[in-house]
Amino acid sequence: MSSHKVLGIIGGGQLGSMLCQAAKKLGVETVIYCDDINSPAQNYSKNFICAKYNDETKIKEFTKQVDVVTFEFENIPVPTLKKIQEMKPVYPDPNVNFIIQNRSKEKNFINELGINTVDYKNIKSNKDLENIEKLVPGILKTTTLGYDGKGQYIISNAKDLENIDFKNEYILEKKINLQKEISVIITRYQNGNSVVYEPIENIHKDQILDNSKIPSNIDQKIANQSKNNAIKLANELNYVGTMCVEYFIDENNDLLINEIAPRVHNSGHLTINAYNISQFESHVRSVCNLEAIEPIMKSAAIMQNIIGEDIFKYKNKEYKSNEFFFDYLKKVAKPKRKMGHLTTLKI
C-alpha cells in the first residue's frame, strides 16, 4: 500500500484547517490553495498559495508541490479540477462534483438508484410554474451554488413565485412535515471498501446547522437504511474520500435524502472528540491510500456551532475536561458566518 507525502487541499476555511491538522498527525504535509488571503487553514499548512481558482499559472505551481489533491468545498470549477487531474490524482473524482454541483442532476441521480428524495420540479422559466400546486408550500433553490440557506426562498403560495428573476435556474422542492434531520458520514477507500459513522441528529436555525448530536434518536431500521443508502451512493460514484449524506425524516417516518456533500462536513465535527478516528483523519487516510481504521464511537456528544459575534462569548473561557472549544481563527465575525464550535462529551 503506497502513501502520498504531500496533500494539496483546495479551499482554506475551517474544513481545510481540520484536514491539515489530521494530516499532520499522520505525517502528511499539506499545501493550501485558496482565493482568500485571510484563509485560516494557512496557519496549519506547510505552504499556502493565494490565487483565483482559474489561475492556470498558480494552479500549476500548486500541483507541482503536491502528490495528491483534495478539496474542502464542492463549488470549485470542474474544469480546474480536471486540469489538475491531468497532472496529479484528485479525490474525490471531479466527475462527482459535476453531478453534485447541480441540485437537479443530483436528485435525478439519487432517484435513478431507487432512493427517495422530496418531490421536486425544475424551474427554468415562467412556463414551468404551471401545475405546481402540489409542490406548494415549498422551497425554491438555485440549481447551482448556495449553501447555509443562500440562494433559497421559502414559497408559501404560488404568488410568491411571481417576483422571481428567472435569469437563474431553480428547483422547487415540496416542503414536508419534518420529524427530524440526520446525516451519515461515510469514507470510501481506494480499494472500494467503506467505513461508516453512526447517524448524526441535526438541528438547523435560519437554514444553518445549529447543533449536532450522537447517538441520534432514531429507530434501527432508519439507521440501517441511512447507512446502506450512503454505501450505495458512494459505490455508484466510485467515491474516494469522506462524504456526507443529509437526510430528512418526515412525519410518516419515511427517510428522504436532502443532499450529498462530497467532502468532510460540519455535522461530523464531533467525530474529532467522540470517535477513535475523526472524519478528517479518515479522509486523509483514504485519499493518501493509507490503512483504513474502523470508526468506533467512544462517547455520546453534542456539537454546538458558534455563529458570528457569538464567538467572543467563547474566547478566553475556561472549559471542563469534557468540553472542546474550536476557534476557526477567522479575522472577521460576520452574521451567519461559522466562527467556531464547541463539542461536549457525555460523561
Backbone hydrogen bonds in HBPLUS format (Angstrom, degrees):
<---DONOR---> <-ACCEPTOR-->    atom                        ^
c    i                          cat <-CA-CA->   ^        H-A-AA   ^      H-
h    n   atom  resd res      DA  || num        DHA   H-A  angle D-A-AA Bond
n    s   type  num  typ     dist DA aas  dist angle  dist       angle   num
A0029-GLU N   A0005-LYS O   2.97 MM  24  6.25 149.3  2.07 171.9 164.3     1
A0067-ASP N   A0006-VAL O   2.90 MM  61  5.36 169.8  1.91 140.4 143.0     2
A0007-LEU N   A0029-GLU O   2.75 MM  22  6.11 168.7  1.77 159.4 158.4     3
A0031-VAL N   A0007-LEU O   3.00 MM  24  6.39 147.3  2.11 147.7 151.0     4
A0008-GLY N   A0068-VAL O   2.80 MM  60  6.06 178.5  1.80 165.2 165.7     5
A0070-THR N   A0008-GLY O   2.83 MM  62  6.22 154.4  1.90 160.3 167.4     6
A0009-ILE N   A0031-VAL O   2.84 MM  22  6.13 167.0  1.86 163.4 165.7     7
A0033-TYR N   A0009-ILE O   2.91 MM  24  6.22 155.7  1.97 157.9 159.1     8
A0010-ILE N   A0070-THR O   2.99 MM  60  6.38 156.3  2.04 137.3 143.8     9
A0072-GLU N   A0010-ILE O   2.99 MM  62  6.30 159.0  2.03 169.9 165.9    10
A0011-GLY N   A0033-TYR O   2.74 MM  22  5.92 168.9  1.76 158.4 162.3    11
A0041-ALA N   A0012-GLY O   2.97 MM  29  4.73 161.0  2.01 142.8 139.1    12
A0017-SER N   A0013-GLY O   2.97 MM   4  6.29 152.9  2.04 148.6 157.0    13
A0018-MET N   A0014-GLN O   3.01 MM   4  6.23 159.6  2.06 146.8 150.7    14
A0019-LEU N   A0015-LEU O   2.96 MM   4  6.19 147.3  2.07 143.7 153.1    15
A0020-CYS N   A0016-GLY O   2.94 MM   4  6.18 155.9  2.00 148.6 154.7    16
A0021-GLN N   A0017-SER O   3.03 MM   4  6.35 156.1  2.09 147.0 153.4    17
A0022-ALA N   A0018-MET O   2.98 MM   4  6.15 156.0  2.04 141.7 148.1    18
A0023-ALA N   A0019-LEU O   2.86 MM   4  6.04 157.0  1.92 148.7 155.3    19
A0024-LYS N   A0020-CYS O   2.95 MM   4  6.16 160.5  1.99 151.0 155.6    20
A0025-LYS N   A0021-GLN O   3.27 MM   4  6.48 152.2  2.35 141.1 147.5    21
A0026-LEU N   A0023-ALA O   2.88 MM   3  5.14 135.2  2.08 103.9 117.0    22
A0028-VAL N   A0023-ALA O   2.91 MM   5  4.90 166.6  1.93 141.5 137.0    23
A0027-GLY N   A0024-LYS O   3.03 MM   3  4.97 162.9  2.06 104.7 109.6    24
A0046-LYS N   A0030-THR O   2.83 MM  16  5.51 140.2  1.99 141.1 151.9    25
A0032-ILE N   A0047-ASN O   2.97 MM  15  6.35 161.0  2.01 152.8 151.0    26
A0049-ILE N   A0032-ILE O   2.82 MM  17  6.17 163.9  1.85 162.7 168.1    27
A0034-CYS N   A0049-ILE O   3.01 MM  15  6.46 160.8  2.05 162.8 169.0    28
A0051-ALA N   A0034-CYS O   3.04 MM  17  6.19 142.0  2.19 127.2 138.0    29
A0039-SER N   A0036-ASP O   3.02 MM   3  5.24 154.8  2.08 119.3 118.5    30
A0042-GLN N   A0039-SER O   3.40 MM   3  6.01 160.5  2.44 113.8 118.5    31
A0043-ASN N   A0040-PRO O   3.11 MM   3  5.86 163.7  2.14 119.4 124.2    32
A0044-TYR N   A0041-ALA O   2.97 MM   3  5.54 164.6  2.00 117.3 122.4    33
A0055-ASP N   A0052-LYS O   3.22 MM   3  5.40 162.0  2.26 114.7 114.1    34
A0059-ILE N   A0055-ASP O   2.88 MM   4  6.06 154.9  1.94 154.8 163.3    35
A0060-LYS N   A0056-GLU O   2.99 MM   4  6.15 157.3  2.04 144.7 149.4    36
A0061-GLU N   A0057-THR O   3.07 MM   4  6.36 154.3  2.14 142.7 150.1    37
A0062-PHE N   A0058-LYS O   2.85 MM   4  6.08 158.0  1.90 149.7 155.2    38
A0063-THR N   A0059-ILE O   2.88 MM   4  6.09 162.7  1.91 150.3 155.1    39
A0064-LYS N   A0060-LYS O   3.02 MM   4  6.17 152.6  2.09 149.5 155.2    40
A0065-GLN N   A0062-PHE O   3.08 MM   3  5.50 142.9  2.22 107.5 117.9    41
A0066-VAL N   A0063-THR O   3.33 MM   3  5.54 161.1  2.37 106.9 112.3    42
A0069-VAL N   A0089-PRO O   2.93 MM  20  6.23 157.2  1.99 154.7 162.2    43
A0091-TYR N   A0069-VAL O   2.92 MM  22  6.35 162.1  1.95 168.3 170.7    44
A0080-THR N   A0077-PRO O   3.03 MM   3  5.40 127.5  2.31 106.8 119.9    45
A0081-LEU N   A0077-PRO O   3.31 MM   4  6.77 156.7  2.36 150.1 156.1    46
A0082-LYS N   A0078-VAL O   2.86 MM   4  6.13 153.9  1.93 155.6 163.9    47
A0083-LYS N   A0079-PRO O   3.00 MM   4  6.20 152.8  2.07 144.3 150.3    48
A0084-ILE N   A0080-THR O   3.11 MM   4  6.41 157.7  2.16 148.2 154.1    49
A0085-GLN N   A0081-LEU O   2.90 MM   4  6.09 150.9  1.98 142.9 151.6    50
A0086-GLU N   A0082-LYS O   3.17 MM   4  6.49 129.6  2.44 139.1 150.4    51
A0086-GLU N   A0083-LYS O   3.26 MM   3  5.32 139.2  2.43  96.0 106.7    52
A0087-MET N   A0084-ILE O   2.88 MM   3  5.43 151.6  1.96 113.5 122.5    53
A0088-LYS N   A0084-ILE O   2.85 MM   4  6.04 163.4  1.88 159.0 164.8    54
A0096-VAL N   A0093-ASP O   2.91 MM   3  5.69 154.5  1.98 124.7 131.3    55
A0097-ASN N   A0094-PRO O   2.99 MM   3  5.22 118.7  2.37 101.5 115.7    56
A0098-PHE N   A0094-PRO O   3.14 MM   4  6.56 146.6  2.26 146.0 155.8    57
A0099-ILE N   A0096-VAL O   3.18 MM   3  5.47 130.0  2.44 101.5 113.1    58
A0100-ILE N   A0096-VAL O   3.01 MM   4  6.27 170.7  2.02 153.7 156.3    59
A0101-GLN N   A0097-ASN O   2.75 MM   4  5.44 149.6  1.85 149.6 151.7    60
A0102-ASN N   A0099-ILE O   3.38 MM   3  5.94 159.9  2.42 109.9 115.7    61
A0106-GLU N   A0102-ASN O   2.89 MM   4  6.09 162.5  1.92 159.2 165.1    62
A0103-ARG N   A0143-THR O   2.72 MM  40  4.81 161.9  1.75 139.0 142.9    63
A0107-LYS N   A0103-ARG O   3.01 MM   4  6.12 163.4  2.04 143.7 147.1    64
A0108-ASN N   A0104-SER O   3.00 MM   4  6.18 163.8  2.02 152.6 157.5    65
A0109-PHE N   A0105-LYS O   2.92 MM   4  6.06 159.3  1.96 149.0 154.7    66
A0110-ILE N   A0106-GLU O   3.01 MM   4  6.29 159.0  2.06 150.0 155.3    67
A0111-ASN N   A0107-LYS O   2.91 MM   4  6.09 171.5  1.92 155.9 158.0    68
A0112-GLU N   A0108-ASN O   2.94 MM   4  6.05 152.7  2.01 148.7 155.9    69
A0113-LEU N   A0110-ILE O   3.09 MM   3  5.41 145.8  2.21 104.7 114.8    70
A0115-ILE N   A0110-ILE O   3.34 MM   5  5.66 159.2  2.38 145.2 142.8    71
A0114-GLY N   A0111-ASN O   2.88 MM   3  5.09 158.1  1.92 111.5 116.2    72
A0257-ILE N   A0116-ASN O   2.89 MM 141  6.33 168.1  1.91 152.8 149.9    73
A0174-LYS N   A0119-ASP O   2.94 MM  55  5.58 171.3  1.95 156.1 157.8    74
A0121-LYS N   A0172-LEU O   2.98 MM  51  5.31 137.2  2.16 135.1 148.1    75
A0172-LEU N   A0121-LYS O   2.86 MM  51  5.31 167.3  1.88 161.2 161.3    76
A0123-ILE N   A0170-TYR O   2.83 MM  47  4.97 177.6  1.83 136.3 136.8    77
A0170-TYR N   A0123-ILE O   2.88 MM  47  4.97 169.1  1.90 153.6 155.2    78
A0128-ASP N   A0125-SER O   3.01 MM   3  5.59 143.1  2.15 113.1 122.1    79
A0129-LEU N   A0126-ASN O   2.99 MM   3  5.37 160.9  2.03 111.3 117.1    80
A0130-GLU N   A0127-LYS O   3.36 MM   3  6.07 167.1  2.38 117.3 118.8    81
A0135-LEU N   A0132-ILE O   2.82 MM   3  5.42 156.0  1.88 121.1 129.1    82
A0136-VAL N   A0133-GLU O   3.25 MM   3  5.40 168.2  2.26 109.2 111.9    83
A0175-LYS N   A0137-PRO O   2.98 MM  38  5.72 168.2  2.00 133.4 133.1    84
A0138-GLY N   A0155-ILE O   2.87 MM  17  5.12 155.9  1.92 144.3 152.3    85
A0155-ILE N   A0138-GLY O   2.83 MM  17  5.12 168.8  1.84 151.6 151.3    86
A0139-ILE N   A0173-GLU O   2.79 MM  34  5.23 152.5  1.86 147.8 157.3    87
A0173-GLU N   A0139-ILE O   2.93 MM  34  5.23 175.5  1.93 147.2 147.1    88
A0140-LEU N   A0153-TYR O   2.81 MM  13  5.06 163.0  1.84 158.6 157.4    89
A0153-TYR N   A0140-LEU O   2.78 MM  13  5.06 150.0  1.87 146.1 155.5    90
A0141-LYS N   A0171-ILE O   2.95 MM  30  5.37 166.8  1.96 149.1 153.3    91
A0171-ILE N   A0141-LYS O   2.76 MM  30  5.37 147.5  1.87 153.6 164.6    92
A0142-THR N   A0151-GLY O   3.01 MM   9  5.54 149.5  2.10 154.8 163.1    93
A0143-THR N   A0169-GLU O   2.99 MM  26  5.82 162.9  2.02 136.6 136.6    94
A0150-LYS N   A0147-TYR O   2.97 MM   3  5.18 168.7  1.98 116.3 119.1    95
A0160-ASP N   A0157-ASN O   3.01 MM   3  5.72 147.3  2.12 118.5 126.8    96
A0161-LEU N   A0158-ALA O   3.06 MM   3  5.63 159.5  2.10 113.9 120.4    97
A0162-GLU N   A0159-LYS O   3.05 MM   3  5.39 163.3  2.08 113.0 118.3    98
A0164-ILE N   A0161-LEU O   3.33 MM   3  5.48 168.2  2.35 110.1 111.7    99
A0251-GLU N   A0177-ASN O   2.95 MM  74  5.71 125.2  2.26 161.9 168.7   100
A0179-GLN N   A0249-ILE O   2.76 MM  70  5.52 156.0  1.82 152.1 158.6   101
A0180-LYS N   A0249-ILE O   3.24 MM  69  5.35 154.5  2.31 140.1 144.8   102
A0249-ILE N   A0180-LYS O   2.86 MM  69  5.35 143.0  1.99 172.7 168.7   103
A0202-ASN N   A0181-GLU O   2.89 MM  21  5.43 174.1  1.90 144.0 146.0   104
A0182-ILE N   A0247-TYR O   3.16 MM  65  5.27 154.1  2.23 129.5 137.5   105
A0247-TYR N   A0182-ILE O   2.79 MM  65  5.27 172.0  1.79 165.5 162.7   106
A0183-SER N   A0200-ILE O   2.85 MM  17  5.21 142.8  1.99 140.8 152.2   107
A0200-ILE N   A0183-SER O   2.86 MM  17  5.21 166.6  1.87 155.5 160.1   108
A0184-VAL N   A0245-VAL O   2.92 MM  61  5.27 152.8  2.00 142.2 151.0   109
A0245-VAL N   A0184-VAL O   2.93 MM  61  5.27 159.7  1.97 146.9 153.4   110
A0197-TYR N   A0185-ILE O   2.92 MM  12  5.43 175.9  1.92 169.4 170.7   111
A0186-ILE N   A0243-MET O   2.89 MM  57  5.38 168.5  1.90 161.6 165.5   112
A0243-MET N   A0186-ILE O   2.75 MM  57  5.38 159.3  1.80 161.7 169.0   113
A0187-THR N   A0195-VAL O   2.90 MM   8  5.39 169.8  1.91 163.5 167.0   114
A0195-VAL N   A0187-THR O   2.85 MM   8  5.39 156.6  1.91 152.6 160.2   115
A0188-ARG N   A0241-GLY O   2.98 MM  53  5.48 156.1  2.03 150.6 147.1   116
A0241-GLY N   A0188-ARG O   2.96 MM  53  5.48 164.3  1.98 151.1 155.1   117
A0189-TYR N   A0193-ASN O   2.77 MM   4  5.48 173.3  1.78 173.6 172.3   118
A0192-GLY N   A0189-TYR O   2.95 MM   3  5.43 160.9  1.98 117.6 121.5   119
A0201-GLU N   A0213-LYS O   2.99 MM  12  5.29 164.4  2.01 161.9 158.6   120
A0213-LYS N   A0201-GLU O   2.86 MM  12  5.29 146.9  1.97 145.0 155.6   121
A0203-ILE N   A0211-ASN O   2.93 MM   8  5.45 156.5  1.98 163.4 166.1   122
A0210-ASP N   A0203-ILE O   2.75 MM   7  5.65 160.3  1.79 147.8 154.1   123
A0211-ASN N   A0203-ILE O   3.22 MM   8  5.45 156.9  2.28 141.9 148.3   124
A0205-LYS N   A0208-ILE O   2.85 MM   3  5.37 162.1  1.88 156.6 155.4   125
A0208-ILE N   A0205-LYS O   2.99 MM   3  5.37 156.4  2.04 113.0 120.3   126
A0305-ASN N   A0210-ASP O   2.87 MM  95  5.37 168.1  1.88 156.7 159.5   127
A0212-SER N   A0303-MET O   2.91 MM  91  5.12 150.4  2.00 140.6 150.3   128
A0303-MET N   A0212-SER O   2.71 MM  91  5.12 162.0  1.74 153.1 159.1   129
A0214-ILE N   A0301-ALA O   2.91 MM  87  5.41 157.4  1.97 152.1 156.7   130
A0301-ALA N   A0214-ILE O   2.93 MM  87  5.41 154.7  2.00 141.0 147.8   131
A0223-ALA N   A0219-ASP O   3.06 MM   4  6.35 161.5  2.09 151.7 157.6   132
A0224-ASN N   A0220-GLN O   2.87 MM   4  6.03 166.2  1.89 151.8 154.5   133
A0225-GLN N   A0221-LYS O   2.96 MM   4  6.12 161.2  2.00 146.0 151.9   134
A0226-SER N   A0222-ILE O   2.87 MM   4  6.00 160.2  1.91 151.8 156.8   135
A0227-LYS N   A0223-ALA O   3.15 MM   4  6.38 154.8  2.21 146.4 152.6   136
A0228-ASN N   A0224-ASN O   2.86 MM   4  6.04 162.3  1.89 152.8 158.4   137
A0229-ASN N   A0225-GLN O   2.91 MM   4  6.02 158.9  1.95 149.4 154.7   138
A0230-ALA N   A0226-SER O   3.24 MM   4  6.36 154.7  2.31 134.8 141.2   139
A0231-ILE N   A0227-LYS O   3.05 MM   4  6.37 156.3  2.11 149.8 155.6   140
A0232-LYS N   A0228-ASN O   2.95 MM   4  6.18 160.2  1.99 149.0 154.6   141
A0233-LEU N   A0229-ASN O   2.90 MM   4  6.15 161.3  1.93 154.9 159.3   142
A0234-ALA N   A0230-ALA O   2.95 MM   4  6.12 167.0  1.97 150.1 153.9   143
A0235-ASN N   A0231-ILE O   2.93 MM   4  6.08 160.1  1.97 150.7 156.0   144
A0236-GLU N   A0232-LYS O   3.01 MM   4  6.16 161.2  2.05 146.5 151.9   145
A0237-LEU N   A0233-LEU O   2.97 MM   4  6.16 149.7  2.07 150.0 158.0   146
A0239-TYR N   A0234-ALA O   2.93 MM   5  5.06 171.1  1.93 157.9 158.3   147
A0238-ASN N   A0235-ASN O   3.00 MM   3  4.90 149.8  2.09  99.0 108.6   148
A0244-CYS N   A0261-ALA O   2.93 MM  17  5.06 171.6  1.94 153.0 155.8   149
A0261-ALA N   A0244-CYS O   2.81 MM  17  5.06 173.5  1.81 157.5 159.3   150
A0246-GLU N   A0259-GLU O   2.90 MM  13  5.39 170.2  1.91 177.8 176.3   151
A0258-ASN N   A0246-GLU O   2.76 MM  12  5.41 164.0  1.78 138.4 143.3   152
A0248-PHE N   A0256-LEU O   2.69 MM   8  5.11 163.8  1.72 159.2 165.2   153
A0256-LEU N   A0248-PHE O   2.89 MM   8  5.11 170.2  1.90 156.6 157.3   154
A0250-ASP N   A0254-ASP O   3.06 MM   4  5.48 156.2  2.12 149.8 153.3   155
A0253-ASN N   A0250-ASP O   2.91 MM   3  5.27 157.8  1.95 121.0 123.0   156
A0263-ARG N   A0261-ALA O   2.88 MM   2  5.59 139.8  2.04 102.9  91.9   157
A0268-GLY N   A0265-HIS O   2.87 MM   3  5.38 149.9  1.96 114.5 124.3   158
A0269-HIS N   A0266-ASN O   3.17 MM   3  5.63 167.9  2.19 119.0 119.5   159
A0271-THR N   A0268-GLY O   2.99 MM   3  5.59 159.6  2.03 117.0 123.6   160
A0272-ILE N   A0269-HIS O   3.07 MM   3  5.94 166.8  2.09 124.7 128.1   161
A0274-ALA N   A0270-LEU O   2.91 MM   4  5.88 156.7  1.96 156.4 164.1   162
A0298-LYS N   A0274-ALA O   2.67 MM  24  5.39 159.1  1.71 147.9 154.4   163
A0299-SER N   A0274-ALA O   3.37 MM  25  5.11 147.5  2.48 137.6 135.4   164
A0276-ASN N   A0296-ILE O   3.09 MM  20  5.65 143.9  2.23 144.0 154.7   165
A0282-SER N   A0278-SER O   3.01 MM   4  6.25 163.1  2.04 150.9 156.1   166
A0283-HIS N   A0279-GLN O   3.01 MM   4  6.14 150.5  2.10 136.5 144.2   167
A0284-VAL N   A0280-PHE O   3.04 MM   4  6.34 164.8  2.07 150.6 153.7   168
A0285-ARG N   A0281-GLU O   2.88 MM   4  6.07 165.7  1.90 154.7 158.8   169
A0286-SER N   A0282-SER O   2.95 MM   4  6.14 153.9  2.02 145.9 152.9   170
A0287-VAL N   A0283-HIS O   2.97 MM   4  6.23 172.7  1.97 166.3 164.2   171
A0288-CYS N   A0284-VAL O   2.97 MM   4  5.84 148.0  2.08 145.9 154.4   172
A0290-LEU N   A0285-ARG O   2.71 MM   5  4.60 169.5  1.72 147.5 149.6   173
A0289-ASN N   A0286-SER O   3.14 MM   3  5.09 160.6  2.18 103.2 108.5   174
A0346-LYS N   A0300-ALA O   2.84 MM  46  5.25 166.3  1.86 142.9 142.3   175
A0302-ILE N   A0344-THR O   2.99 MM  42  5.41 149.6  2.09 144.0 153.7   176
A0344-THR N   A0302-ILE O   2.87 MM  42  5.41 164.2  1.89 159.2 163.7   177
A0304-GLN N   A0342-LEU O   2.81 MM  38  5.17 166.9  1.82 148.7 152.1   178
A0342-LEU N   A0304-GLN O   2.93 MM  38  5.17 154.1  2.00 141.2 149.7   179
A0306-ILE N   A0340-GLY O   2.79 MM  34  4.98 150.6  1.88 150.5 140.5   180
A0339-MET N   A0306-ILE O   2.84 MM  33  5.67 164.7  1.86 164.1 168.9   181
A0310-ASP N   A0307-ILE O   3.16 MM   3  5.75 150.4  2.25 140.7 140.3   182
A0308-GLY N   A0337-ARG O   2.80 MM  29  5.15 166.8  1.82 152.8 156.5   183
A0311-ILE N   A0308-GLY O   3.29 MM   3  6.37 175.7  2.30 126.0 127.3   184
A0312-PHE N   A0309-GLU O   3.17 MM   3  5.93 156.6  2.23 119.7 123.5   185
A0313-LYS N   A0310-ASP O   2.95 MM   3  5.51 152.7  2.03 116.2 124.3   186
A0314-TYR N   A0311-ILE O   3.04 MM   3  5.37 146.7  2.16 106.1 115.9   187
A0315-LYS N   A0311-ILE O   3.23 MM   4  6.54 136.0  2.44 147.8 159.8   188
A0323-GLU N   A0320-LYS O   3.05 MM   3  5.28 165.7  2.07 114.8 116.9   189
A0345-LEU N   A0322-ASN O   2.88 MM  23  5.21 165.0  1.90 154.5 158.2   190
A0324-PHE N   A0343-THR O   2.82 MM  19  5.13 152.0  1.90 151.2 159.8   191
A0343-THR N   A0324-PHE O   2.95 MM  19  5.13 165.4  1.97 143.2 144.7   192
A0326-PHE N   A0341-HIS O   2.83 MM  15  5.27 160.8  1.87 168.3 171.4   193
A0341-HIS N   A0326-PHE O   2.99 MM  15  5.27 147.4  2.10 136.7 146.7   194
A0328-TYR N   A0339-MET O   3.01 MM  11  5.55 164.6  2.03 145.6 145.8   195
A0337-ARG N   A0334-LYS O   3.10 MM   3  5.31 153.2  2.17 132.4 130.6   196
